[in-house]
Amino acid sequence: MSKSASFFMAGALVGGLMVAAAFSVHLSWQGTRGISDQLVLKLGHSLDTGHPVHVAMEHMKKRLEEMSGGKVTIDIYPSEVLGSEAHCIEQLQNGTLAMTKTSSAVMESFIPEMSVFGLPYLFRDGEHFWKVLESNLGKGILKKGESRYLLGLCYYDSGSRNFYTVNKPIRTPEDLKGVKIRTQNSKTAMDMVSAMGGAPTPIAWGELYTALAQGTVDGAENNPPSFYSNKHYEIAKHFTLDGHTRVPDLLLMSSKVWEGLEPQVQAWVQQAADESCAFQRTLWKEQTLEALEAAKKEGVTVYQVDTAAFAEKVLPMHEKVDDPKLQALIRKIKDIR
């Protein structure tokens, strides 16, 4: 055999061994790991590092390290470093990423039951909302993505969505008549505004500030922190606390990664996730109050309203849900006290 052929064979052998070793490492990360081993779980999401959810994830990382004596930790990659929300979900499904955060609205294609969260006034108030999510019913919905390799660990608070307008305050549903309200490109959101007499106008979130300033729309709807952080208070001086929808965020874990963890590690991960949820709810509440107070200092008037009048307008939307299973779920949610 020539020297060049020998070098080629040697190089191929080394290359093959390197690939085999890398593949072995990948499998060992996915497979069952002993608690004596160092385990690093990767978590990717699209939020910035100042967001309450990211701060809560840092808390989860700290608690997981404390419980495991440093043997299990989480590497967190914010701001779409590991890809978009959709890409992170795809990585969870193939087992190359351990965790991500997403909205329950995004999960509707995987878990149809989550579509009911988008119905306006499904929840009577914040207390009812969390009673449902923490009930066996809510926990059951959270786990329904397992068949798609998406295991829900906990819900995160993303607040309630509320109307805000440039000129005309919204105190009753009748005040929305003919008012152009920016909505997400969602049939449910558009139907809600129409049911109240408004004119739904889908516009990209990044274009909303200009649309408000130029009068393309008369108002919009979102939670107080988003309203303030995006400086919509500079134009829209009327904020109505009607709380028409409460759509939770989710912390997801790859079922493929989860199944490769020892029971003790699974217990640590779940406990750390649960504690991060409680931590995040406190942060979100604080940030919501701070945003409202800061908006008031900028000249925004905040209105407390009779939500029952708004809820009555959209009740037909609940009744029009034609899937018997979803109708049964809606009834169960409403029955929780």
C-alpha positions as CSV (number, residue, x, y, z in Angstrom):
1,M,0.0,0.0,0.0
2,S,1.4,3.5,-0.9
3,K,2.2,6.0,1.8
4,S,-0.6,8.3,0.6
5,A,-3.1,5.5,0.8
6,S,-1.9,4.6,4.3
7,F,-2.2,8.2,5.5
8,F,-5.7,8.3,3.9
9,M,-6.8,5.1,5.7
10,A,-5.3,6.4,9.0
11,G,-7.1,9.7,8.6
12,A,-10.4,8.0,7.8
13,L,-10.0,5.8,10.9
14,V,-9.4,8.8,13.2
15,G,-12.2,10.7,11.6
16,G,-14.5,7.7,12.1
17,L,-13.5,7.4,15.8
18,M,-14.2,11.1,16.3
19,V,-17.6,10.9,14.8
20,A,-18.4,7.8,16.9
21,A,-17.2,9.5,20.0
22,A,-19.3,12.6,19.3
23,F,-22.3,10.4,18.6
24,S,-21.6,8.5,21.9
25,V,-21.5,11.8,23.8
26,H,-24.9,12.8,22.3
27,L,-26.4,9.5,23.2
28,S,-25.1,9.7,26.7
29,W,-26.5,13.1,27.2
30,Q,-29.9,11.9,26.0
31,G,-29.7,8.6,27.8
32,T,-29.9,7.8,31.6
33,R,-27.3,9.8,33.5
34,G,-26.1,8.8,36.9
35,I,-26.5,11.5,39.6
36,S,-22.7,11.3,40.1
37,D,-22.2,12.7,36.6
38,Q,-22.3,16.4,35.7
39,L,-25.4,17.1,33.7
40,V,-26.0,20.4,31.8
41,L,-29.5,21.0,30.4
42,K,-29.7,23.6,27.5
43,L,-32.6,26.1,27.6
44,G,-33.3,28.4,24.7
45,H,-35.9,31.2,24.4
46,S,-36.7,34.4,22.6
47,L,-37.0,36.9,25.5
48,D,-34.5,39.5,26.6
49,T,-32.6,39.1,29.9
50,G,-34.7,41.7,31.7
51,H,-38.0,39.8,31.2
52,P,-39.5,38.3,34.3
53,V,-39.6,34.9,32.7
54,H,-35.8,35.0,32.0
55,V,-35.2,36.1,35.6
56,A,-37.4,33.3,36.8
57,M,-35.4,30.8,34.7
58,E,-32.2,32.1,36.3
59,H,-33.8,31.4,39.7
60,M,-34.7,27.9,38.5
61,K,-31.1,27.3,37.5
62,K,-29.9,28.4,40.9
63,R,-32.4,26.2,42.7
64,L,-31.5,23.2,40.6
65,E,-27.8,23.6,41.4
66,E,-28.6,23.9,45.1
67,M,-30.8,20.8,45.2
68,S,-28.4,18.7,43.2
69,G,-25.2,19.9,44.9
70,G,-24.0,21.3,41.6
71,K,-24.4,18.1,39.7
72,V,-27.2,19.3,37.5
73,T,-27.4,22.8,36.0
74,I,-29.0,24.7,33.2
75,D,-27.3,26.8,30.4
76,I,-29.8,29.5,29.4
77,Y,-29.6,31.0,25.9
78,P,-32.0,34.1,25.7
79,S,-32.9,36.4,22.8
80,E,-33.2,33.7,20.1
81,V,-29.5,32.8,20.3
82,L,-30.5,29.2,19.6
83,G,-33.2,30.1,17.1
84,S,-36.8,31.4,17.0
85,E,-39.6,30.1,19.2
86,A,-40.7,27.7,16.5
87,H,-37.1,26.4,16.0
88,C,-36.6,25.8,19.7
89,I,-39.8,23.7,19.8
90,E,-38.5,21.7,16.9
91,Q,-35.2,21.1,18.7
92,L,-37.2,19.9,21.7
93,Q,-39.0,17.4,19.6
94,N,-35.8,15.9,18.2
95,G,-34.1,16.0,21.6
96,T,-31.2,18.4,20.8
97,L,-32.5,21.1,23.2
98,A,-33.8,20.4,26.7
99,M,-36.1,23.3,27.5
100,T,-37.8,26.4,26.0
101,K,-40.6,28.9,26.8
102,T,-43.6,29.4,24.5
103,S,-47.1,30.9,24.6
104,S,-50.0,28.5,25.0
105,A,-51.4,30.1,21.8
106,V,-48.4,28.7,19.9
107,M,-49.2,25.2,21.4
108,E,-52.7,25.1,20.0
109,S,-51.6,23.0,17.0
110,F,-50.1,20.5,19.4
111,I,-52.6,20.6,22.2
112,P,-56.1,21.7,20.8
113,E,-57.4,22.1,24.4
114,M,-55.2,25.2,24.8
115,S,-57.2,27.0,22.2
116,V,-59.8,27.8,24.8
117,F,-57.3,30.0,26.7
118,G,-57.8,32.6,23.9
119,L,-61.5,32.9,24.6
120,P,-62.3,36.3,26.2
121,Y,-63.6,36.2,29.7
122,L,-63.2,32.5,30.1
123,F,-61.7,33.3,33.5
124,R,-63.6,35.4,35.9
125,D,-60.4,37.1,37.3
126,G,-56.8,36.4,38.1
127,E,-57.6,34.3,41.1
128,H,-59.9,32.0,39.0
129,F,-57.2,31.8,36.3
130,W,-54.6,30.4,38.6
131,K,-57.0,28.1,40.3
132,V,-57.7,26.5,37.0
133,L,-54.0,26.3,36.0
134,E,-53.0,24.8,39.3
135,S,-56.0,22.3,39.4
136,N,-55.7,18.7,38.1
137,L,-57.5,19.9,35.0
138,G,-54.9,22.6,34.3
139,K,-52.0,20.2,35.1
140,G,-53.6,17.6,32.8
141,I,-53.7,20.1,29.9
142,L,-50.0,20.9,30.5
143,K,-49.0,17.3,30.1
144,K,-51.0,16.6,26.9
145,G,-48.0,17.5,24.6
146,E,-46.0,14.5,25.7
147,S,-47.1,12.5,22.7
148,R,-45.5,15.2,20.6
149,Y,-42.3,15.1,22.7
150,L,-43.3,18.3,24.4
151,L,-43.6,18.0,28.2
152,G,-45.1,20.9,30.0
153,L,-43.3,21.6,33.3
154,C,-45.2,24.7,34.5
155,Y,-47.2,27.8,33.5
156,Y,-45.8,31.3,33.6
157,D,-47.9,34.5,34.0
158,S,-48.2,36.7,31.0
159,G,-50.8,38.9,32.6
160,S,-54.2,40.0,31.1
161,R,-54.7,41.9,27.9
162,N,-56.5,45.2,28.1
163,F,-57.7,48.0,25.7
164,Y,-55.9,51.3,25.4
165,T,-56.8,54.1,23.1
166,V,-55.5,57.5,21.8
167,N,-58.4,59.8,22.2
168,K,-61.6,58.1,23.3
169,P,-61.6,56.3,26.7
170,I,-63.2,52.9,26.8
171,R,-65.4,52.6,29.9
172,T,-68.2,50.3,28.4
173,P,-68.4,48.0,25.4
174,E,-70.5,50.6,23.7
175,D,-67.5,52.9,23.7
176,L,-65.8,50.5,21.3
177,K,-68.4,51.0,18.6
178,G,-66.5,51.9,15.4
179,V,-63.2,52.2,17.1
180,K,-60.2,50.7,15.1
181,I,-58.4,48.4,17.5
182,R,-55.1,46.7,16.6
183,T,-55.3,43.0,17.1
184,Q,-53.0,40.0,16.6
185,N,-53.6,38.2,13.3
186,S,-55.9,35.8,15.2
187,K,-59.5,35.0,14.3
188,T,-60.4,34.8,18.0
189,A,-59.0,38.2,18.8
190,M,-60.7,39.8,15.8
191,D,-64.0,38.1,16.6
192,M,-63.8,39.5,20.2
193,V,-63.3,43.1,19.1
194,S,-66.1,42.7,16.5
195,A,-68.5,41.3,19.1
196,M,-68.0,44.4,21.2
197,G,-68.7,46.7,18.2
198,G,-65.1,47.6,17.4
199,A,-63.2,47.4,14.1
200,P,-60.4,44.8,14.4
201,T,-57.3,45.8,12.5
202,P,-54.5,43.2,12.4
203,I,-51.1,45.0,12.4
204,A,-47.6,43.7,13.2
205,W,-46.5,44.5,16.7
206,G,-43.4,46.3,15.5
207,E,-45.5,48.6,13.4
208,L,-48.0,49.5,16.1
209,Y,-46.3,52.6,17.5
210,T,-46.3,54.3,14.1
211,A,-49.9,53.1,13.4
212,L,-51.1,54.7,16.7
213,A,-49.2,57.9,15.9
214,Q,-50.5,58.2,12.4
215,G,-54.1,57.3,13.3
216,T,-54.1,54.1,11.3
217,V,-55.7,52.6,14.4
218,D,-57.4,54.3,17.4
219,G,-56.1,51.9,19.9
220,A,-54.8,48.4,20.7
221,E,-54.8,45.8,23.5
222,N,-52.1,44.2,25.6
223,N,-50.7,43.8,29.1
224,P,-49.4,46.9,31.1
225,P,-45.7,46.0,30.9
226,S,-45.8,45.7,27.1
227,F,-47.8,48.9,26.8
228,Y,-45.2,50.8,28.9
229,S,-42.0,49.1,27.6
230,N,-42.9,49.8,24.0
231,K,-43.7,53.5,24.9
232,H,-47.2,53.4,23.6
233,Y,-48.1,55.6,26.5
234,E,-46.5,58.5,24.6
235,I,-49.5,58.4,22.2
236,A,-52.3,56.4,23.8
237,K,-53.4,58.2,27.0
238,H,-56.3,56.0,28.0
239,F,-55.8,52.5,29.5
240,T,-58.8,50.4,30.4
241,L,-58.3,47.5,32.9
242,D,-60.9,45.2,31.4
243,G,-58.7,42.1,31.4
244,H,-60.5,40.4,28.5
245,T,-58.0,37.5,28.0
246,R,-55.4,35.7,30.0
247,V,-53.2,33.5,27.9
248,P,-50.4,31.8,29.9
249,D,-46.8,31.1,28.9
250,L,-45.4,27.6,29.2
251,L,-42.1,26.1,30.2
252,L,-41.6,23.1,28.0
253,M,-39.1,20.2,28.2
254,S,-38.2,17.6,25.6
255,S,-39.8,14.3,26.5
256,K,-36.8,12.6,24.9
257,V,-34.4,14.4,27.3
258,W,-36.8,14.0,30.3
259,E,-37.0,10.2,29.8
260,G,-33.3,10.0,29.9
261,L,-33.1,11.5,33.4
262,E,-33.0,9.5,36.6
263,P,-36.2,9.9,38.8
264,Q,-34.3,11.9,41.4
265,V,-33.1,14.4,38.7
266,Q,-36.6,14.6,37.3
267,A,-37.9,15.5,40.7
268,W,-35.3,18.2,41.1
269,V,-36.1,19.7,37.7
270,Q,-39.8,19.7,38.4
271,Q,-39.4,21.3,41.8
272,A,-37.1,23.9,40.4
273,A,-39.6,24.7,37.6
274,D,-42.5,25.0,40.1
275,E,-40.5,27.3,42.3
276,S,-39.6,29.4,39.3
277,C,-43.3,29.7,38.4
278,A,-44.1,31.2,41.9
279,F,-41.1,33.5,41.6
280,Q,-42.1,34.7,38.2
281,R,-45.7,35.4,39.2
282,T,-44.4,37.7,42.0
283,L,-42.1,39.5,39.5
284,W,-44.9,39.9,37.0
285,K,-47.3,41.4,39.5
286,E,-44.6,43.9,40.6
287,Q,-43.8,44.8,37.0
288,T,-47.4,45.3,36.1
289,L,-48.0,47.7,39.0
290,E,-44.8,49.6,38.2
291,A,-45.8,49.9,34.6
292,L,-49.2,51.3,35.4
293,E,-47.8,53.8,37.9
294,A,-45.1,54.9,35.4
295,A,-47.7,55.3,32.7
296,K,-49.8,57.5,35.0
297,K,-46.8,59.8,35.6
298,E,-46.6,60.1,31.8
299,G,-50.2,61.4,31.7
300,V,-52.1,58.2,31.1
301,T,-55.5,57.7,32.7
302,V,-56.2,54.2,34.0
303,Y,-59.8,53.1,34.1
304,Q,-61.4,50.4,36.3
305,V,-64.5,49.1,34.6
306,D,-67.4,46.7,35.0
307,T,-66.0,43.6,33.3
308,A,-69.3,41.8,33.4
309,A,-70.7,44.2,30.7
310,F,-67.8,43.3,28.4
311,A,-68.1,39.6,29.2
312,E,-71.7,39.5,28.2
313,K,-70.9,40.8,24.7
314,V,-68.6,37.9,24.0
315,L,-70.5,35.1,25.6
316,P,-71.8,33.9,22.1
317,M,-68.2,33.2,21.2
318,H,-68.1,30.6,24.0
319,E,-71.3,29.0,22.8
320,K,-70.1,28.9,19.1
321,V,-67.3,26.5,19.9
322,D,-68.5,23.5,18.0
323,D,-66.1,20.8,19.3
324,P,-67.9,18.8,22.0
325,K,-64.6,18.1,23.9
326,L,-63.8,21.8,24.0
327,Q,-67.3,22.7,25.1
328,A,-67.0,20.2,27.9
329,L,-63.6,21.7,28.9
330,I,-65.1,25.2,28.9
331,R,-67.8,24.1,31.3
332,K,-65.3,22.4,33.6
333,I,-63.2,25.6,33.7
334,K,-66.2,27.8,34.5
335,D,-67.3,25.4,37.2
336,I,-64.0,25.7,39.1
337,R,-64.5,27.9,42.2
